[in-house]
């Protein structure tokens, strides 16, 4: 056991003598044993964050492949596409369009979810064991940035998705620069094959030794990584919540209050009303319920009204959802929708309605169960 611990720890790892950050020895036999006290302290300090960063990503991948496979089952309620669609309203830098594209192409969507889950699983295992630690740290940065751009706005009481991505991106940068530290397979591999100390690819990918560059070059890379991490996290936090260069705000997309964007309101020749609805805000933990729909004239007079019972009994042909996952559908209180749902909805007129009177329609107003109202202008087709 002692021999094993010495192999994976730092006590017996061969370290190439370094001058200005570059290898000074050309033969493995010239490698020196031991490390300075500073390197020993840093190695032990990195051990906790390396393991937990790995465990976080391993947990994400293992839940889908092992412990909760329904997340990758398109027929299950917990199918990952639903969560992905719920991220669309607040996704940044065009990732909402990427999500929409994938949702419209099932095989690309399924492949992407499998590959992303596999990347999380493999990256997590590499970090936990300390194998090719710098490469795994770099991949974890990429995963964190993608999660930040897509899900960073979510979290009802605080932006917990942002917090997770912000911490993981900073930890990934630290591991990419600092390497595997103590008790890692990188160190065990180097102890078994000292010749790897002279291989640049091993030093770039693993982390058992310092990066093969001069001290000044390493400092520039470290400062650049620091600046990129700060800019990403501070800028996104200010965008989502302010409190940096602006006052605190609830964000351009509320993670707690449902919001409906309505567009393309049309009064059809038969008196029916068609419009497009997008639930582009609110918590994915609960659906939004539309209780009533009211068609009004310019002077505010009610021309037609659909109560919860009427909305609840809309036929399937009256609701054309844009996506097959989060949807608008009849619910117990009227119309029900999950965050990210988009649909073109047609409200049929009552048989006794005066079509001529309805031609004065100017606005359709939807009222949700919590009393919020959303309006769309109506034009005549």
HELIX and SHEET records of a PDB file:
HELIX    1   1 UNK A    2  UNK A    8  1                                   7    
HELIX    2   2 UNK A   28  UNK A   30  5                                   3    
HELIX    3   3 UNK A   37  UNK A   62  1                                  26    
HELIX    4   4 UNK A   63  UNK A   67  3                                   5    
HELIX    5   5 UNK A   69  UNK A   72  5                                   4    
HELIX    6   6 UNK A   80  UNK A   86  1                                   7    
HELIX    7   7 UNK A   88  UNK A   90  5                                   3    
HELIX    8   8 UNK A   95  UNK A  103  1                                   9    
HELIX    9   9 UNK A  106  UNK A  129  1                                  24    
HELIX   10  10 UNK A  133  UNK A  151  1                                  19    
HELIX   11  11 UNK A  160  UNK A  178  1                                  19    
HELIX   12  12 UNK A  185  UNK A  192  1                                   8    
HELIX   13  13 UNK A  194  UNK A  198  5                                   5    
HELIX   14  14 UNK A  200  UNK A  205  1                                   6    
HELIX   15  15 UNK A  215  UNK A  241  1                                  27    
HELIX   16  16 UNK A  308  UNK A  312  1                                   5    
HELIX   17  17 UNK A  316  UNK A  318  5                                   3    
HELIX   18  18 UNK A  355  UNK A  358  1                                   4    
SHEET    1   A 2 UNK A  14  UNK A  15  0                                        
SHEET    2   A 2 UNK A  32  UNK A  33 -1                                        
SHEET    1   B 2 UNK A  18  UNK A  19  0                                        
SHEET    2   B 2 UNK A  22  UNK A  23 -1                                        
SHEET    1   C 8 UNK A 302  UNK A 306  0                                        
SHEET    2   C 8 UNK A 288  UNK A 297 -1                                        
SHEET    3   C 8 UNK A 361  UNK A 368 -1                                        
SHEET    4   C 8 UNK A 373  UNK A 380 -1                                        
SHEET    5   C 8 UNK A 260  UNK A 267  1                                        
SHEET    6   C 8 UNK A 273  UNK A 279 -1                                        
SHEET    7   C 8 UNK A 342  UNK A 347 -1                                        
SHEET    8   C 8 UNK A 319  UNK A 321 -1                                        
SHEET    1   D 4 UNK A 302  UNK A 306  0                                        
SHEET    2   D 4 UNK A 288  UNK A 297 -1                                        
SHEET    3   D 4 UNK A 334  UNK A 337 -1                                        
SHEET    4   D 4 UNK A 328  UNK A 331 -1                                        
END                                                                             
